[in-house]
């Protein structure tokens, strides 16, 4: 896993984290929408949890790569 992350280039990873994390831009990114749902206590379906993980995945990989590089 560490070797795989070391071989992964930073630029595409950061671009993917920004594009997927902020998608869709209008009317509101999914991550912000889901954060509001969690904060207000609105009921969430299993697909909502998958959606959060999907939109956070590239950012989590970038964070893991950064932590393992130290």
N, CA, C and O atoms as CSV, one atom per row, in Angstrom:
chain,resi,resn,atom,element,x,y,z
A,1,UNK,N,N,0.825,-1.190,0.000
A,1,UNK,CA,C,0.000,0.000,0.000
A,1,UNK,C,C,0.871,1.257,0.000
A,1,UNK,O,O,0.605,2.207,-0.736
A,2,UNK,N,N,1.911,1.251,0.831
A,2,UNK,CA,C,2.788,2.416,0.914
A,2,UNK,C,C,3.491,2.652,-0.421
A,2,UNK,O,O,3.629,3.792,-0.865
A,3,UNK,N,N,3.931,1.578,-1.052
A,3,UNK,CA,C,4.607,1.696,-2.348
A,3,UNK,C,C,3.651,2.253,-3.405
A,3,UNK,O,O,4.033,3.100,-4.213
A,4,UNK,N,N,2.422,1.778,-3.392
A,4,UNK,CA,C,1.411,2.277,-4.330
A,4,UNK,C,C,1.196,3.774,-4.140
A,4,UNK,O,O,1.140,4.519,-5.118
A,5,UNK,N,N,1.075,4.216,-2.901
A,5,UNK,CA,C,0.852,5.633,-2.625
A,5,UNK,C,C,2.061,6.478,-3.002
A,5,UNK,O,O,1.903,7.614,-3.451
A,6,UNK,N,N,3.256,5.946,-2.827
A,6,UNK,CA,C,4.462,6.685,-3.198
A,6,UNK,C,C,4.551,6.880,-4.710
A,6,UNK,O,O,5.052,7.904,-5.175
A,7,UNK,N,N,4.072,5.916,-5.470
A,7,UNK,CA,C,4.124,6.004,-6.924
A,7,UNK,C,C,3.022,6.899,-7.491
A,7,UNK,O,O,3.112,7.330,-8.641
A,8,UNK,N,N,2.012,7.177,-6.721
A,8,UNK,CA,C,0.896,8.005,-7.169
A,8,UNK,C,C,1.338,9.460,-7.250
A,8,UNK,O,O,1.799,10.011,-6.250
A,9,UNK,N,N,1.209,10.102,-8.420
A,9,UNK,CA,C,1.640,11.501,-8.528
A,9,UNK,C,C,0.679,12.445,-7.800
A,9,UNK,O,O,-0.525,12.194,-7.734
A,10,UNK,N,N,1.229,13.533,-7.255
A,10,UNK,CA,C,0.433,14.479,-6.474
A,10,UNK,C,C,-0.577,15.254,-7.315
A,10,UNK,O,O,-1.728,15.413,-6.910
A,11,UNK,N,N,-0.154,15.734,-8.478
A,11,UNK,CA,C,-1.009,16.636,-9.266
A,11,UNK,C,C,-2.369,16.023,-9.613
A,11,UNK,O,O,-3.392,16.645,-9.324
A,12,UNK,N,N,-2.427,14.831,-10.222
A,12,UNK,CA,C,-3.744,14.265,-10.528
A,12,UNK,C,C,-4.562,13.956,-9.271
A,12,UNK,O,O,-5.790,14.035,-9.279
A,13,UNK,N,N,-3.868,13.608,-8.210
A,13,UNK,CA,C,-4.561,13.304,-6.962
A,13,UNK,C,C,-5.238,14.548,-6.388
A,13,UNK,O,O,-6.377,14.481,-5.924
A,14,UNK,N,N,-4.547,15.666,-6.419
A,14,UNK,CA,C,-5.124,16.916,-5.912
A,14,UNK,C,C,-6.259,17.390,-6.812
A,14,UNK,O,O,-7.290,17.856,-6.326
A,15,UNK,N,N,-6.069,17.271,-8.123
A,15,UNK,CA,C,-7.132,17.660,-9.058
A,15,UNK,C,C,-8.368,16.794,-8.836
A,15,UNK,O,O,-9.487,17.305,-8.808
A,16,UNK,N,N,-8.173,15.492,-8.679
A,16,UNK,CA,C,-9.305,14.593,-8.435
A,16,UNK,C,C,-9.991,14.925,-7.117
A,16,UNK,O,O,-11.220,14.915,-7.041
A,17,UNK,N,N,-9.217,15.216,-6.084
A,17,UNK,CA,C,-9.806,15.556,-4.784
A,17,UNK,C,C,-10.660,16.812,-4.888
A,17,UNK,O,O,-11.739,16.880,-4.299
A,18,UNK,N,N,-10.188,17.803,-5.629
A,18,UNK,CA,C,-10.958,19.042,-5.786
A,18,UNK,C,C,-12.195,18.831,-6.651
A,18,UNK,O,O,-13.288,19.274,-6.296
A,19,UNK,N,N,-12.024,18.153,-7.789
A,19,UNK,CA,C,-13.159,17.968,-8.696
A,19,UNK,C,C,-14.251,17.089,-8.092
A,19,UNK,O,O,-15.433,17.429,-8.149
A,20,UNK,N,N,-13.853,15.967,-7.519
A,20,UNK,CA,C,-14.846,15.053,-6.948
A,20,UNK,C,C,-15.400,15.608,-5.642
A,20,UNK,O,O,-16.585,15.448,-5.350
A,21,UNK,N,N,-14.553,16.253,-4.862
A,21,UNK,CA,C,-15.003,16.804,-3.585
A,21,UNK,C,C,-15.976,17.951,-3.731
A,21,UNK,O,O,-16.859,18.128,-2.892
A,22,UNK,N,N,-15.826,18.732,-4.786
A,22,UNK,CA,C,-16.699,19.889,-4.979
A,22,UNK,C,C,-17.820,19.635,-5.985
A,22,UNK,O,O,-18.568,20.558,-6.310
A,23,UNK,N,N,-17.951,18.429,-6.477
A,23,UNK,CA,C,-18.993,18.123,-7.464
A,23,UNK,C,C,-20.332,17.906,-6.776
A,23,UNK,O,O,-20.348,17.385,-5.660
A,24,UNK,N,N,-21.404,18.259,-7.353
A,24,UNK,CA,C,-21.580,19.259,-8.406
A,24,UNK,C,C,-21.482,20.653,-7.800
A,24,UNK,O,O,-21.875,20.869,-6.653
A,25,UNK,N,N,-20.963,21.581,-8.562
A,25,UNK,CA,C,-20.780,22.941,-8.040
A,25,UNK,C,C,-22.112,23.641,-7.789
A,25,UNK,O,O,-22.255,24.384,-6.818
A,26,UNK,N,N,-23.066,23.407,-8.648
A,26,UNK,CA,C,-24.373,24.063,-8.498
A,26,UNK,C,C,-25.447,23.014,-8.338
A,26,UNK,O,O,-25.370,22.007,-9.042
A,27,UNK,N,N,-26.404,23.146,-7.514
A,27,UNK,CA,C,-26.659,24.277,-6.640
A,27,UNK,C,C,-25.789,24.259,-5.388
A,27,UNK,O,O,-25.569,25.301,-4.771
A,28,UNK,N,N,-25.288,23.072,-5.006
A,28,UNK,CA,C,-24.486,22.970,-3.790
A,28,UNK,C,C,-23.690,21.667,-3.847
A,28,UNK,O,O,-24.245,20.633,-4.220
A,29,UNK,N,N,-22.398,21.689,-3.485
A,29,UNK,CA,C,-21.628,20.436,-3.476
A,29,UNK,C,C,-22.253,19.401,-2.531
A,29,UNK,O,O,-22.789,19.741,-1.476
A,30,UNK,N,N,-22.168,18.140,-2.937
A,30,UNK,CA,C,-22.768,17.069,-2.141
A,30,UNK,C,C,-22.213,17.013,-0.726
A,30,UNK,O,O,-22.958,16.750,0.218
A,31,UNK,N,N,-20.919,17.257,-0.562
A,31,UNK,CA,C,-20.334,17.185,0.781
A,31,UNK,C,C,-20.937,18.233,1.711
A,31,UNK,O,O,-21.177,17.956,2.887
A,32,UNK,N,N,-21.178,19.418,1.198
A,32,UNK,CA,C,-21.804,20.463,2.020
A,32,UNK,C,C,-23.250,20.088,2.319
A,32,UNK,O,O,-23.729,20.260,3.440
A,33,UNK,N,N,-23.936,19.574,1.307
A,33,UNK,CA,C,-25.329,19.148,1.486
A,33,UNK,C,C,-25.439,18.060,2.561
A,33,UNK,O,O,-26.322,18.112,3.417
A,34,UNK,N,N,-24.545,17.086,2.508
A,34,UNK,CA,C,-24.578,15.988,3.489
A,34,UNK,C,C,-24.165,16.479,4.876
A,34,UNK,O,O,-24.706,16.016,5.880
A,35,UNK,N,N,-23.218,17.404,4.941
A,35,UNK,CA,C,-22.814,17.963,6.241
A,35,UNK,C,C,-23.980,18.698,6.891
A,35,UNK,O,O,-24.167,18.619,8.105
A,36,UNK,N,N,-24.754,19.403,6.096
A,36,UNK,CA,C,-25.934,20.098,6.622
A,36,UNK,C,C,-26.960,19.091,7.112
A,36,UNK,O,O,-27.572,19.287,8.162
A,37,UNK,N,N,-27.153,18.000,6.350
A,37,UNK,CA,C,-28.099,16.964,6.773
A,37,UNK,C,C,-27.675,16.347,8.108
A,37,UNK,O,O,-28.508,16.107,8.981
A,38,UNK,N,N,-26.380,16.096,8.255
A,38,UNK,CA,C,-25.880,15.513,9.501
A,38,UNK,C,C,-26.043,16.504,10.649
A,38,UNK,O,O,-26.463,16.127,11.743
A,39,UNK,N,N,-25.711,17.770,10.401
A,39,UNK,CA,C,-25.783,18.793,11.451
A,39,UNK,C,C,-27.212,19.044,11.914
A,39,UNK,O,O,-27.447,19.323,13.089
A,40,UNK,N,N,-28.165,18.946,10.995
A,40,UNK,CA,C,-29.565,19.197,11.361
A,40,UNK,C,C,-30.263,17.941,11.860
A,40,UNK,O,O,-31.389,18.009,12.353
A,41,UNK,N,N,-29.605,16.803,11.736
A,41,UNK,CA,C,-30.204,15.565,12.219
A,41,UNK,C,C,-31.225,14.980,11.270
A,41,UNK,O,O,-32.056,14.168,11.679
A,42,UNK,N,N,-31.179,15.375,10.011
A,42,UNK,CA,C,-32.101,14.821,9.015
A,42,UNK,C,C,-31.791,13.345,8.806
A,42,UNK,O,O,-30.632,12.937,8.880
A,43,UNK,N,N,-32.817,12.546,8.547
A,43,UNK,CA,C,-32.563,11.117,8.310
A,43,UNK,C,C,-31.766,10.916,7.020
A,43,UNK,O,O,-31.973,11.606,6.022
A,44,UNK,N,N,-30.860,9.962,7.075
A,44,UNK,CA,C,-30.036,9.664,5.906
A,44,UNK,C,C,-30.200,8.207,5.532
A,44,UNK,O,O,-30.342,7.334,6.388
A,45,UNK,N,N,-30.176,7.964,4.224
A,45,UNK,CA,C,-30.268,6.601,3.706
A,45,UNK,C,C,-28.855,6.050,3.501
A,45,UNK,O,O,-27.892,6.818,3.513
A,46,UNK,N,N,-28.714,4.750,3.316
A,46,UNK,CA,C,-27.381,4.177,3.084
A,46,UNK,C,C,-26.665,4.792,1.876
A,46,UNK,O,O,-25.442,4.929,1.891
A,47,UNK,N,N,-27.404,5.160,0.844
A,47,UNK,CA,C,-26.783,5.770,-0.336
A,47,UNK,C,C,-26.131,7.106,0.016
A,47,UNK,O,O,-25.155,7.500,-0.623
A,48,UNK,N,N,-26.653,7.803,1.016
A,48,UNK,CA,C,-26.064,9.072,1.443
A,48,UNK,C,C,-24.680,8.853,2.055
A,48,UNK,O,O,-23.766,9.645,1.827
A,49,UNK,N,N,-24.528,7.788,2.824
A,49,UNK,CA,C,-23.221,7.476,3.415
A,49,UNK,C,C,-22.219,7.075,2.327
A,49,UNK,O,O,-21.051,7.461,2.374
A,50,UNK,N,N,-22.688,6.300,1.354
A,50,UNK,CA,C,-21.834,5.944,0.220
A,50,UNK,C,C,-21.417,7.203,-0.537
A,50,UNK,O,O,-20.264,7.328,-0.951
A,51,UNK,N,N,-22.341,8.124,-0.716
A,51,UNK,CA,C,-22.072,9.374,-1.423
A,51,UNK,C,C,-20.988,10.184,-0.708
A,51,UNK,O,O,-20.108,10.753,-1.354
A,52,UNK,N,N,-21.051,10.235,0.607
A,52,UNK,CA,C,-20.023,10.941,1.383
A,52,UNK,C,C,-18.655,10.297,1.157
A,52,UNK,O,O,-17.672,10.990,0.895
A,53,UNK,N,N,-18.598,8.974,1.259
A,53,UNK,CA,C,-17.324,8.272,1.055
A,53,UNK,C,C,-16.800,8.454,-0.366
A,53,UNK,O,O,-15.598,8.627,-0.571
A,54,UNK,N,N,-17.703,8.415,-1.348
A,54,UNK,CA,C,-17.302,8.581,-2.741
A,54,UNK,C,C,-16.675,9.953,-2.971
A,54,UNK,O,O,-15.636,10.059,-3.622
A,55,UNK,N,N,-17.295,10.994,-2.444
A,55,UNK,CA,C,-16.797,12.350,-2.662
A,55,UNK,C,C,-15.553,12.661,-1.819
A,55,UNK,O,O,-14.779,13.550,-2.174
A,56,UNK,N,N,-15.354,11.950,-0.723
A,56,UNK,CA,C,-14.171,12.168,0.116
A,56,UNK,C,C,-12.985,11.275,-0.254
A,56,UNK,O,O,-11.862,11.538,0.176
A,57,UNK,N,N,-13.217,10.229,-1.043
A,57,UNK,CA,C,-12.186,9.228,-1.314
A,57,UNK,C,C,-10.872,9.815,-1.840
A,57,UNK,O,O,-9.822,9.503,-1.278
A,58,UNK,N,N,-10.873,10.650,-2.888
A,58,UNK,CA,C,-9.582,11.190,-3.351
A,58,UNK,C,C,-8.880,12.039,-2.288
A,58,UNK,O,O,-7.654,12.002,-2.183
A,59,UNK,N,N,-9.631,12.792,-1.510
A,59,UNK,CA,C,-9.026,13.607,-0.452
A,59,UNK,C,C,-8.441,12.708,0.639
A,59,UNK,O,O,-7.382,13.013,1.188
A,60,UNK,N,N,-9.112,11.616,0.952
A,60,UNK,CA,C,-8.595,10.681,1.954
A,60,UNK,C,C,-7.314,10.004,1.466
A,60,UNK,O,O,-6.387,9.793,2.248
A,61,UNK,N,N,-7.262,9.665,0.185
A,61,UNK,CA,C,-6.049,9.070,-0.387
A,61,UNK,C,C,-4.900,10.080,-0.339
A,61,UNK,O,O,-3.770,9.716,-0.012
A,62,UNK,N,N,-5.181,11.345,-0.663
A,62,UNK,CA,C,-4.151,12.389,-0.602
A,62,UNK,C,C,-3.658,12.573,0.831
A,62,UNK,O,O,-2.458,12.727,1.061
A,63,UNK,N,N,-4.564,12.557,1.778
A,63,UNK,CA,C,-4.188,12.688,3.184
A,63,UNK,C,C,-3.321,11.508,3.626
A,63,UNK,O,O,-2.329,11.691,4.332
A,64,UNK,N,N,-3.694,10.314,3.215
A,64,UNK,CA,C,-2.917,9.124,3.552
A,64,UNK,C,C,-1.523,9.187,2.919
A,64,UNK,O,O,-0.531,8.845,3.562
A,65,UNK,N,N,-1.453,9.620,1.672
A,65,UNK,CA,C,-0.151,9.763,0.998
A,65,UNK,C,C,0.722,10.779,1.731
A,65,UNK,O,O,1.917,10.549,1.919
A,66,UNK,N,N,0.139,11.883,2.138
A,66,UNK,CA,C,0.880,12.921,2.853
A,66,UNK,C,C,1.393,12.405,4.200
A,66,UNK,O,O,2.539,12.662,4.569
A,67,UNK,N,N,0.541,11.674,4.938
A,67,UNK,CA,C,0.937,11.163,6.257
A,67,UNK,C,C,2.032,10.105,6.142
A,67,UNK,O,O,2.931,10.056,6.981
A,68,UNK,N,N,1.967,9.265,5.121
A,68,UNK,CA,C,2.982,8.221,4.954
A,68,UNK,C,C,4.296,8.778,4.420
A,68,UNK,O,O,5.335,8.132,4.547
A,69,UNK,N,N,4.265,9.962,3.826
A,69,UNK,CA,C,5.482,10.568,3.283
A,69,UNK,C,C,6.364,11.145,4.384
A,69,UNK,O,O,7.556,11.359,4.164
A,70,UNK,N,N,5.813,11.397,5.541
A,70,UNK,CA,C,6.587,11.999,6.638
A,70,UNK,C,C,7.510,11.002,7.282
A,70,UNK,O,O,8.231,11.343,8.219
